[in-house]
Amino acid sequence: MGLLSFLKRDKKDKATEEEESHIFINTDDCGGCEKCVIACPNNVLIIDDGTSSVNNSFGCKRCKVCVAICPNDCIEVN
């Protein structure tokens, strides 16, 4: 087992972790204040039709900044 095989396996593990990241937004409770969009360090969220929506779920690193800043508690990150 060489060094390159270790690096290749590490990249696969990271890809699997990103695929499992999920963001749920209750659009009925979302007021479209854009706080989560501004606070997200990975630019995962956008405002679409006056509510927050997920632009790129694979970019989510599960930091949960959006959950902490949401005044309506309508964002859930698993």
C-alpha positions as CSV (number, residue, x, y, z in Angstrom):
1,M,0.0,0.0,0.0
2,G,1.6,3.2,-1.2
3,L,1.2,6.8,-0.2
4,L,-1.0,7.5,-3.3
5,S,-3.5,4.8,-2.4
6,F,-3.9,6.4,1.0
7,L,-4.6,9.8,-0.5
8,K,-7.1,8.4,-2.9
9,R,-9.0,6.7,-0.2
10,D,-9.1,9.9,1.9
11,K,-10.7,11.8,-1.0
12,K,-13.4,9.2,-1.4
13,D,-14.2,9.5,2.4
14,K,-14.6,13.2,2.1
15,A,-16.9,12.9,-0.9
16,T,-19.1,10.5,1.0
17,E,-19.3,12.9,3.9
18,E,-20.4,15.7,1.6
19,E,-23.1,13.6,0.0
20,E,-24.7,12.8,3.4
21,S,-25.0,16.5,4.3
22,H,-28.6,17.6,4.2
23,I,-30.2,21.0,4.8
24,F,-34.0,21.3,5.3
25,I,-35.7,24.7,5.2
26,N,-39.3,25.1,6.3
27,T,-40.4,27.6,3.6
28,D,-43.7,28.2,5.3
29,D,-42.0,29.7,8.3
30,C,-39.2,31.5,6.3
31,G,-39.6,35.2,6.2
32,G,-36.9,35.8,3.6
33,C,-34.7,38.0,5.8
34,E,-31.5,36.8,4.1
35,K,-29.6,36.5,7.4
36,C,-28.8,32.8,6.6
37,V,-27.7,33.6,3.1
38,I,-25.3,36.4,4.3
39,A,-24.0,34.3,7.2
40,C,-23.2,31.1,5.3
41,P,-19.4,30.9,4.8
42,N,-19.8,28.4,1.9
43,N,-22.5,30.2,-0.1
44,V,-24.9,27.3,0.1
45,L,-28.1,29.2,0.5
46,I,-29.9,31.7,-1.8
47,I,-33.2,33.7,-1.7
48,D,-35.6,32.3,-4.2
49,D,-39.2,33.7,-4.5
50,G,-38.9,35.5,-1.2
51,T,-37.7,32.5,0.9
52,S,-34.4,30.8,1.5
53,S,-33.5,27.8,-0.5
54,V,-30.5,25.5,-1.0
55,N,-28.3,26.4,-3.9
56,N,-25.6,23.8,-3.5
57,S,-26.1,21.2,-0.7
58,F,-22.7,19.6,-1.5
59,G,-20.9,22.8,-0.4
60,C,-22.4,22.5,3.1
61,K,-19.8,21.8,5.8
62,R,-22.4,21.4,8.6
63,C,-21.2,24.4,10.5
64,K,-24.8,25.3,11.4
65,V,-24.2,29.0,11.3
66,C,-27.5,29.3,9.3
67,V,-29.4,27.4,12.0
68,A,-28.0,29.7,14.7
69,I,-28.7,33.0,12.9
70,C,-32.3,32.1,11.7
71,P,-34.8,34.2,13.7
72,N,-37.7,31.8,12.7
73,D,-35.9,28.5,13.5
74,C,-36.9,27.1,10.1
75,I,-33.5,25.7,9.1
76,E,-32.3,22.2,10.0
77,V,-28.9,20.7,9.2
78,N,-28.4,16.9,9.6
